[in-house]
Amino acid sequence: MIEMRGLSETDIKTISGQIADAFYDYSYNESDEGLIKYIGTRENMYIYIGAIVKAAYKSGMLYTTSENREGFLVLSGEGVNSIGFSDGMKMIIAEKKALGGFKKMKHFISACFSEGGSIETRMKKSKRKFLRIEVLVVRKEYQKQGFMKQMMDYAYELADKQGVPVILDTDDKDKSDRYEHLGMKLDRIRNCGEKFHMYDLIREPKVA
């Protein structure tokens, strides 16, 4: 895995578009609408994902699989960097625009944190440290070639060195199943509204 550095604004825009397209073009299972329920246009998905990618890159949290950029990974938590206040505020402002204003953003956040909150919220309440997978995407032309496993294994290795679990949440059962196949355990399923579920997953650290 390579930490992404020295990117131009054009590079960042290209990467953001590749990640946004992966989210927007994803085929959800029949029980889930996921993020598309709240971000209904490709343009708004570009704004939403672009804000996350830019903040992650500036904070040293954006990784790729190789110089070919087959996949992208954003990590937060123990042993990695965190988004600074200024970049975080810019990200929130852009996300509000993508979601259609403050009221809709508030509804989206409320849905995402329903039924006891996210696994991150619950980990923080129990004062447990963790490594969180914020974004994991393999570009369409490189899928089913082992790049998802490569990124997951990288996160596991970092977490094991810190002695902390890896956590993530996702918005689709099929995605959850793939994460389970690669070593995560389904912690709980939260019903966040009609055809909107969040699947909380965790992988405990391996003890040497």
N, C-alpha and C positions, 0 to 999 in steps of 0.2 A: 504494500500500500504506500501511496505517495501523498504527503501533505501538499496541498496545492498552494504554490507561491508564485509571485511575479506575473500574475495574470493581468491582462489589459481589461478595460471596460467591455470591449467587444468579446473577449474570452468569457467573462462572467455572464454576459447576456446570452451567449451561445449555450453555455452550460445550464443556465437557468431555464432556457427554452427547452433543452433536451429533457431535463427533469420534469418540467411542467407538462410537456407532451406525454411523458410516461404516466403521469397521474391522470391527465384529462382523458387519455385514450384507453385507460384500463377498463376491462370488462368485469364489472362487479357480479357477484352471485345474485340470485333472485331475491334474497332477503335483505340486501344492503344497497344503499345508494351512496353511502360514504360522503367524502368531501364534495363530490359533484352536487349533492343536494344543496349545498350552500354557495358553491362557486360554479355558476352555470354556464360561463362562457370561457373560451380558451384565453381570451385577452385578460380576463380577471385572474385566471390561473397563472398566467405569466407574471402578473403583478404580485400575486400572493407568494408564489415560489421564488420569484426574483428577489423579494425582500429577505426571505429566509437565507437564500444562497449568499447574497451580498454580505449580510451580517455574519454568517458563519465563516465566509472566506476572510473577512477583515479580522476576525477573532482567531484565526488559525484552527478552525474546527472542520474544514472541508478537506476530504481525502478522495483520491481516485485510485483505481486498480492498477493502472500503468500509464505510460505515455500515450497509449491509444484511447484512454478515458472510456473504457467499456462500462464502468459503473461508478457511482458516486456515493459517498458515505459522509454523514454529519454526526459527530459524537459530542456529547456534553457530559459533565459530571466529574467523578473522581479521576485524577490523573491526566485530564485534558483541559484545554482552555475553556473560557466562558465568554459569552457575548457581553461587550461593554455597554454601559448605560446609554451612550449616545446612539450607538448602532442599534441597540434594542428599541429605543424610542422611534427611530426611523422605520424599523421593521413593523412596529405596531401601527404606525400611521399608514404604511402601505397596505398592511393586511386589512385595516378598516376600510380602505378604499376598495379593495378587491371584494370584500364581503358585502358592500353596499351601504356603508355607514355604521355609525356607532350602535344603533339599536339592533341591527342584524348581527353585528359582531358580538354584542353582548349575548344574544340568543345562541349563537354558535358556541361561544365559550361555555355558556351554561350547559348546553347539551353535551359538550365534550367532557365536562367535569361532573356529570350527573351520577347518581347512585353511589355516593361515597367518594367521588373524586377519582382521578387517574391513579395509576400505580405509582407514578412519581410523587403525587400528593401524599399518598399513604406511606410511602417509604420515608418521606421527609418528616411526617408526623411521628413515625416510629424511630426517627433519628438514625436511620440506616443510610450509609453511603452507597453509591451506585454509579455505574456507567450507563448512560442512556443513548440508545440509537434514535436520533431525531429524524434522520432521512436515510433511506437505503434504496437506491434505484439502479437497475441494470438497463442500459439502453436496449431498445427492442431488438436490434440486429445482433446483439450479443447474449440474448437470454438463452437459458438452458445449456450454458457452456461452463458452469461452475463458478461464475463470478460472484453470485450471491453468497455461496459458501465461503469463498475467499474473504469477502468483507465481514461475514459473521465470525469467521475464525480469527480475524484480526481483532475484532472487538472482544472476543473471548480471551485472547492472549493478553490484551491490555488490562482487562478486568481481573484476570487471575493474578497478574503481577501486583495489583493493588489489593487483592483479596476481597473484591466486592462483586455483587451480582451485576449482570447485564439486564436492563429492562427496556421495554418498548410497548407502545400501544399502536394498534392498527385498526382500520375501519372496514375490514372485509374478512369473512370467514376463510376464504381460499388463501388469502395472504397469511392469516394466522396459522393455517394448516402447514404452509411451507416453512414458516418460522419454527413450528414444532418439529418438523422433519429435520431441521438443521440444529436442533439441540435446545430450543426454548421450551418452556412449560407454560401452558395456558393457566393463568392465575384466576381470571374471572372474565365473564362477558357482561358488559354493562348495556342496558337498554336505554339509549339516549334519545329516543323518539321514533316515529314511524320510519321504518327501513333505515335506521341509523343506529348501529351498534359499535361499541368500542371493545376491542379484544386486548386485554392486558396480559402481557407475557413476561416471564422472568427466567433467567438462567443463573443458578447459584454458582459461585466460584468453585473451581476444583482445588482440593487441598493436596498439596504436594506430599 
